Amino acid sequence: MSLTYAHWARIERLLPDRTLKRGGRWRDHRQVIDAIAFKYRTGTPWMDLPEHFGSWKGAHNRLRKWAADGTWEKVFTALRAHPDPRLQQYTRSVAARLPIQIEAISAGRRVVRAEGAGG
């Protein structure tokens, strides 16, 4: 399950700016979130992500960066606050497998670490 347009609209504004920086522009945030969700919902190793998600290294690096800078905290807080049962299921299915402490985030405690980035 990928994010719907309505769900995407809730979190898009919470994500870092994608304007051109040294080294080029980041890949589409939505595609990267779908890649991360796919990886953790299916248990697929990073290197085996399907090509349509783009570089596995880019998705992996963004997962770690967003864990460190608080982006995941903002995203999951926004997603969990939404009453849509499908979105709640999506959020739980991904959050349960992410190597960051989403339960601590939902309980209001700030978490800024990403565990062993492999997985």
Backbone as JSON, one array per atom type, in Angstrom:
{
  "sequence": "MSLTYAHWARIERLLPDRTLKRGGRWRDHRQVIDAIAFKYRTGTPWMDLPEHFGSWKGAHNRLRKWAADGTWEKVFTALRAHPDPRLQQYTRSVAARLPIQIEAISAGRRVVRAEGAGG",
  "N": [[0.84, -1.18, 0.0], [0.67, 2.12, -0.93], [1.08, 5.59, -0.01], [-1.9, 7.5, -0.14], [-3.14, 10.22, -2.18], [-4.45, 12.05, -0.51], [-3.41, 11.39, 2.0], [-0.73, 11.89, 1.52], [-0.82, 14.64, 1.15], [-1.14, 15.49, 3.76], [1.38, 15.16, 4.91], [3.37, 16.17, 3.24], [4.14, 18.88, 3.51], [5.62, 18.76, 5.81], [8.06, 17.77, 5.26], [11.6, 18.07, 4.45], [12.86, 20.8, 2.43], [13.22, 20.52, -1.12], [14.86, 21.91, -2.84], [17.46, 22.79, -5.19], [20.68, 21.85, -4.27], [24.16, 21.65, -3.37], [25.51, 19.03, -5.21], [23.18, 18.29, -6.4], [19.57, 17.76, -6.78], [17.36, 16.34, -4.36], [15.83, 13.12, -4.71], [12.39, 12.51, -5.45], [10.39, 12.98, -2.62], [8.09, 11.51, -1.97], [8.36, 9.12, -3.4], [10.62, 8.11, -2.16], [9.69, 7.74, 0.47], [7.78, 5.77, -0.05], [9.55, 3.76, -0.86], [11.0, 3.26, 1.51], [8.9, 2.43, 3.16], [8.08, 0.14, 1.75], [10.4, -1.45, 1.99], [10.49, -1.92, 4.8], [7.97, -3.04, 5.31], [8.0, -5.38, 3.84], [10.38, -6.63, 4.43], [12.49, -6.7, 2.73], [15.9, -6.68, 1.77], [17.99, -3.74, 1.78], [19.6, -3.45, -0.55], [18.16, -4.88, -2.39], [15.91, -3.5, -3.13], [13.26, -2.75, -5.39], [13.97, -1.41, -8.64], [12.35, 0.74, -9.48], [12.05, 2.37, -7.3], [14.28, 3.87, -7.18], [17.61, 4.75, -6.14], [18.8, 2.61, -3.65], [20.54, 3.43, -1.72], [20.07, 6.15, -1.51], [17.46, 6.18, -0.39], [17.95, 4.85, 2.01], [19.84, 6.56, 3.21], [18.26, 8.85, 3.5], [16.34, 7.94, 5.3], [17.9, 7.65, 7.64], [18.89, 10.29, 7.96], [16.5, 11.75, 8.3], [15.6, 10.6, 10.64], [17.47, 11.53, 12.44], [17.15, 14.33, 12.3], [14.58, 14.86, 13.18], [12.47, 14.74, 11.41], [10.98, 12.34, 10.92], [9.65, 12.12, 13.32], [7.84, 14.3, 13.21], [6.35, 13.55, 10.93], [5.19, 10.99, 11.6], [3.74, 11.71, 13.85], [1.84, 13.42, 12.72], [0.56, 11.6, 10.96], [-0.47, 9.66, 12.71], [-2.35, 11.12, 14.05], [-4.47, 11.33, 12.39], [-7.79, 10.3, 11.62], [-8.39, 8.27, 9.77], [-8.86, 4.87, 9.2], [-7.43, 3.26, 7.35], [-5.1, 4.68, 6.98], [-4.1, 4.62, 9.56], [-3.55, 1.89, 9.77], [-1.6, 1.62, 7.77], [0.4, 3.3, 8.83], [1.0, 1.98, 11.26], [1.92, -0.48, 10.21], [4.28, 0.19, 8.94], [5.68, 1.7, 10.86], [6.06, -0.14, 12.89], [8.2, -1.61, 12.08], [10.28, 0.06, 11.5], [13.64, 1.18, 12.14], [13.71, 3.08, 14.17], [12.55, 4.63, 17.14], [9.44, 4.66, 17.12], [7.24, 4.33, 18.82], [8.01, 5.72, 21.09], [8.03, 8.24, 20.02], [5.3, 8.6, 19.43], [4.37, 8.67, 21.98], [5.18, 11.07, 22.8], [7.8, 11.54, 23.47], [10.96, 12.76, 22.6], [12.94, 11.41, 20.07], [16.0, 10.8, 18.6], [17.6, 9.02, 17.26], [18.78, 6.59, 14.96], [18.75, 3.2, 14.69], [21.05, 0.52, 13.92], [21.5, 0.77, 10.69], [21.22, -1.06, 8.66], [19.49, -3.97, 7.89]],
  "CA": [[0.0, 0.0, 0.0], [1.37, 3.4, -0.97], [0.29, 6.7, 0.51], [-2.86, 8.09, -1.06], [-2.92, 11.66, -2.37], [-4.92, 12.75, 0.68], [-2.43, 11.15, 3.07], [0.48, 12.59, 1.13], [-1.04, 16.06, 1.38], [-0.98, 15.75, 5.2], [2.77, 15.14, 5.37], [4.3, 16.79, 2.3], [4.64, 20.15, 4.05], [6.49, 18.48, 6.95], [9.34, 17.24, 4.77], [12.59, 19.09, 4.09], [12.84, 21.42, 1.12], [13.95, 19.75, -2.13], [15.51, 22.79, -3.8], [18.8, 22.42, -5.62], [21.8, 22.08, -3.37], [25.38, 21.04, -3.88], [25.33, 17.61, -5.49], [21.93, 18.03, -7.11], [18.31, 17.78, -6.06], [16.92, 15.06, -3.81], [14.79, 12.38, -5.41], [11.04, 12.79, -4.96], [10.17, 12.5, -1.25], [7.03, 10.48, -1.92], [8.95, 7.88, -3.9], [11.53, 7.62, -1.12], [8.86, 7.22, 1.57], [7.24, 4.48, -0.51], [10.66, 2.79, -0.85], [11.27, 2.91, 2.9], [7.75, 1.65, 3.63], [8.17, -1.17, 1.09], [11.5, -2.18, 2.6], [10.17, -2.38, 6.16], [6.78, -3.88, 5.32], [8.27, -6.67, 3.2], [11.62, -7.22, 4.92], [13.45, -6.74, 1.63], [17.17, -6.01, 2.05], [18.14, -2.47, 1.08], [20.18, -3.59, -1.9], [17.21, -5.56, -3.27], [14.72, -2.69, -3.42], [12.99, -2.67, -6.82], [14.58, -0.26, -9.31], [11.45, 1.89, -9.64], [12.19, 3.23, -6.13], [15.52, 4.63, -7.29], [18.78, 4.27, -5.42], [18.55, 2.15, -2.28], [21.39, 4.23, -0.84], [19.37, 7.41, -1.28], [16.36, 5.93, 0.55], [18.57, 4.51, 3.29], [20.42, 7.78, 3.78], [17.18, 9.75, 3.9], [15.78, 7.37, 6.53], [18.81, 7.99, 8.74], [18.93, 11.75, 8.12], [15.23, 12.21, 8.84], [15.52, 10.15, 12.04], [18.34, 12.41, 13.23], [16.72, 15.74, 12.34], [13.23, 15.0, 13.71], [11.44, 14.7, 10.36], [10.08, 11.2, 11.14], [8.82, 12.45, 14.47], [6.75, 15.15, 12.71], [5.52, 12.79, 9.99], [4.38, 9.98, 12.27], [2.79, 12.41, 14.72], [0.74, 13.87, 11.84], [-0.17, 10.45, 10.43], [-1.2, 9.0, 13.79], [-3.45, 11.99, 14.49], [-5.54, 11.27, 11.39], [-8.74, 9.25, 12.0], [-8.61, 7.29, 8.71], [-8.36, 3.55, 9.61], [-6.43, 2.75, 6.4], [-3.86, 5.38, 7.26], [-3.61, 4.08, 10.82], [-2.98, 0.58, 9.47], [-0.36, 1.88, 7.02], [1.37, 3.87, 9.77], [1.43, 0.91, 12.16], [2.66, -1.52, 9.5], [5.62, 0.7, 8.65], [6.33, 2.13, 12.1], [6.43, -1.31, 13.7], [9.42, -2.22, 11.56], [11.35, 1.05, 11.33], [14.67, 1.08, 13.19], [13.68, 4.23, 15.06], [11.57, 4.35, 18.18], [8.19, 5.35, 16.81], [6.36, 4.33, 19.99], [8.45, 6.83, 21.93], [7.57, 9.45, 19.33], [3.85, 8.75, 19.6], [4.12, 8.96, 23.4], [5.58, 12.44, 23.04], [9.22, 11.65, 23.83], [11.8, 13.04, 21.42], [13.92, 10.37, 19.77], [16.77, 11.29, 17.48], [18.58, 8.05, 16.81], [18.39, 5.5, 14.07], [19.56, 2.04, 15.0], [21.71, -0.19, 12.82], [20.82, 1.17, 9.48], [21.05, -2.18, 7.74], [18.18, -4.49, 8.14]],
  "C": [[0.89, 1.24, 0.0], [0.48, 4.46, -0.33], [-0.68, 7.2, -0.55], [-2.52, 9.58, -1.22], [-3.34, 12.45, -1.13], [-3.93, 12.59, 1.84], [-1.14, 11.92, 2.78], [0.35, 14.09, 1.41], [-0.86, 16.43, 2.86], [0.49, 15.86, 5.6], [3.74, 15.89, 4.47], [4.93, 18.07, 2.87], [5.6, 19.95, 5.22], [7.9, 18.04, 6.54], [10.29, 18.35, 4.38], [12.43, 19.58, 2.65], [13.67, 20.6, 0.14], [14.65, 20.64, -3.14], [16.95, 22.35, -4.06], [19.84, 22.8, -4.58], [23.04, 21.47, -4.01], [25.15, 19.55, -4.09], [24.02, 17.29, -6.17], [20.73, 17.99, -6.19], [17.98, 16.39, -5.53], [15.86, 14.44, -4.71], [13.45, 12.71, -4.75], [10.81, 12.16, -3.58], [9.14, 11.37, -1.2], [7.57, 9.13, -2.37], [9.88, 7.27, -2.84], [10.76, 7.06, 0.06], [8.25, 5.88, 1.18], [8.32, 3.41, -0.5], [10.95, 2.33, 0.57], [10.14, 2.05, 3.46], [7.78, 0.24, 3.04], [9.23, -2.03, 1.76], [11.1, -2.75, 3.96], [8.9, -3.21, 6.23], [7.07, -5.27, 4.78], [9.51, -7.37, 3.75], [12.7, -7.34, 3.86], [14.75, -6.07, 2.05], [17.28, -4.72, 1.22], [18.6, -2.65, -0.35], [19.23, -4.26, -2.89], [15.93, -4.77, -3.51], [14.5, -2.65, -4.94], [13.52, -1.35, -7.41], [13.67, 0.96, -9.4], [11.46, 2.81, -8.42], [13.44, 4.1, -6.2], [16.62, 3.97, -6.47], [18.42, 3.83, -4.0], [19.37, 2.97, -1.3], [20.73, 5.58, -0.51], [18.25, 7.24, -0.26], [16.92, 5.65, 1.95], [19.14, 5.75, 3.97], [19.35, 8.75, 4.25], [16.51, 9.25, 5.18], [16.62, 7.8, 7.73], [18.81, 9.5, 9.01], [17.65, 12.25, 8.77], [15.01, 11.73, 10.28], [16.31, 11.11, 12.92], [17.79, 13.83, 13.35], [15.28, 15.95, 12.81], [12.11, 14.94, 12.67], [10.47, 13.54, 10.59], [9.15, 11.47, 12.31], [7.61, 13.28, 14.03], [5.8, 14.36, 11.82], [4.63, 11.8, 10.72], [3.4, 10.6, 13.26], [1.59, 12.86, 13.9], [-0.08, 12.69, 11.34], [-1.01, 9.77, 11.51], [-2.39, 9.82, 14.28], [-4.64, 11.91, 13.55], [-6.47, 10.1, 11.7], [-8.96, 8.15, 10.95], [-8.02, 5.93, 9.1], [-7.3, 2.98, 8.66], [-5.07, 3.4, 6.65], [-3.26, 4.88, 8.57], [-2.94, 2.72, 10.6], [-1.64, 0.73, 8.74], [0.74, 2.34, 7.98], [1.9, 2.79, 10.71], [2.29, -0.12, 11.45], [4.08, -1.09, 9.18], [6.35, 1.0, 9.95], [6.8, 0.95, 12.94], [7.77, -1.89, 13.28], [10.58, -1.23, 11.38], [12.37, 0.95, 12.46], [14.8, 2.36, 14.01], [12.53, 4.01, 16.01], [10.3, 5.15, 17.98], [7.26, 5.38, 18.02], [6.73, 5.46, 20.93], [7.98, 8.15, 21.33], [6.08, 9.65, 19.58], [3.49, 9.05, 21.05], [4.6, 10.36, 23.77], [7.03, 12.61, 23.47], [10.02, 11.84, 22.57], [12.84, 11.96, 21.27], [14.69, 10.83, 18.54], [17.8, 10.28, 16.99], [17.96, 7.08, 15.83], [19.32, 4.35, 14.39], [20.15, 1.45, 13.75], [20.99, -0.03, 11.51], [20.62, 0.04, 8.5], [19.65, -2.72, 7.78], [17.57, -5.1, 7.0]]
}
